[in-house]
């Protein structure tokens, strides 16, 4: 028998079928600045930004970590793509940037077109929600690299901010207030610890009264995007600093933007920690210190603001969606 690429584990026809099926999804994210269809060797984006005095491009790359393991266990693949886009959007939002375009990477051992379509449809959904174009990506089939039925995803986002409106924490001062924005759950961090603790005691399909849903549903909750919630506030120069609460928790991430000589004073009793985190802590007998280091504990993003702007900001976002969780000292 003659050896072929397909016999070696790479199915070009399956890859072509995926591209064919995702074209309408990808095109649905395009706007007038996208100058090319998918299929060329690069994505074209018109970078004439007359509305910006001094446009600065901001970029970020990320993945969703071992949250993918939960997707494999539940055979539910239509949410992790949204998590990835939203995570990347939030990262550049911390700099004051508006998302422009996104590029994805999907890699697997043996390509399952249905799974790939589910994941990539998630990219498209979130890109449209964040007013961002999905202008390119890569689908890689690599036999023996990934376990059967598994895959990995990553993404790169590019956004824009006027130089005068960059948010880098330099305006933060003593007396500034920390406004916490609620998370939807674990977002995309802490899953290695969460799985190690929970999956010894529960199945992903187990309905847990405390959560009001199955464990899998709770762990797969989509990483929340804060773009439409706070971008208007950024545009009005009402925010001195923003931290996206990912790996490292509230202190680890927010300290990245606090100027030397200042410190965070967090009131850990100022909000109610969501049930999923309490379940993890109780089941694994985890210390408060470890929980605070690993998880967002229900706070997905923190705005550092002048105390005189607090009421304006809370009115704009909605007081039910904001929590005063501390201050800068």
C-alpha positions, 0 to 999 in steps of 0.5 A, a space after each residue: 500500500 502506498 503511504 498517503 498524508 491521510 494514512 499518516 493521520 492528516 485529512 486535507 479534505 476534512 480541513 477543506 470542509 471545515 474552511 467551507 463551513 466556517 466561511 459564512 460565520 467568519 464573514 458575518 464578523 467583517 466590517 468595512 475595514 476588512 479588505 479580504 475574504 478568508 483563504 489568502 495568506 494574510 488578513 487585510 485590515 484598513 488602518 486609516 484611523 482619521 478619528 484618532 489623533 494619535 492611534 496606538 495599536 494594542 495586542 494580546 495573545 492567550 488561551 483558555 487553559 485546562 477549561 478545555 478538559 471540561 469541554 472534552 468531558 461534557 462534549 460541549 464545544 460551543 462556549 470555549 471559543 467565546 471565552 477565548 475572545 472575551 478574555 483577549 478583549 478584556 486584556 486590551 480593554 485594561 489599556 483603554 483599547 477598543 478591539 479591532 480584529 482577532 486571529 485564532 489557532 485551533 490544533 488537534 490530533 484528528 480533525 473532527 469537523 463538527 467539533 471544529 465548527 462548534 469552537 470556531 462558531 464561538 469565536 464568531 459569536 464573541 467577535 460580533 458581540 465585541 464589535 471585532 472582526 475575525 480576519 484569520 486563523 489556523 486549523 492544524 491537524 497534528 497526529 500523536 501530539 494530542 490525545 484522541 478527541 482533544 484539541 487546543 485553542 489560542 487567539 491573538 487580538 489587536 485593538 486601538 487606543 488614542 495615545 492620550 487615552 491610554 490607561 496604564 495606572 500612572 494616574 492612580 493615587 492614594 484614596 482611589 476606590 476599587 470598583 469590582 465588576 462581577 464575574 460569571 464564574 471561574 472565567 478561564 483560570 484556576 481549572 487545574 485546581 478546580 478539576 483536581 478537587 471537584 472531579 474526585 467527588 463529582 461527575 460533570 453531569 452531576 446536578 448540584 443543588 448549591 449551584 442550581 445546575 450541573 457541575 459541567 454547566 457551572 464550569 463552562 460558564 462563558 468568560 464575561 466580556 466587559 467591553 460594552 459595559 465600560 468602554 464609554 467610561 474609558 472614552 470619558 476618561 473616568 477610570 484611572 486603572 483597570 485590572 482583569 482578574 485572571 491567574 494570580 487573583 485580585 491582588 496579583 493582577 491589580 498590583 501590576 498597575 499600582 504605582 510604587 509607594 501605594 498599596 491595595 486595601 481590599 475588603 474581602 467581606 464586601 461581596 458574597 463569594 459565588 457558590 462554585 468557589 465555596 464548593 471548591 474551597 470546601 471540597 478541597 479544604 483550601 485556605 483563603 490565601 490559596 483561593 485568593 491567589 488562584 481564583 477571581 472569587 466572583 470579581 472579573 474586573 476591577 476599576 480603579 477610580 477617583 472617589 469623586 467619580 464613583 457615583 457617576 460610574 455606578 450610575 452608568 453601569 448600574 449599582 447592581 453590577 458594581 461592588 465597592 471592594 476596597 481602596 488604594 492607600 
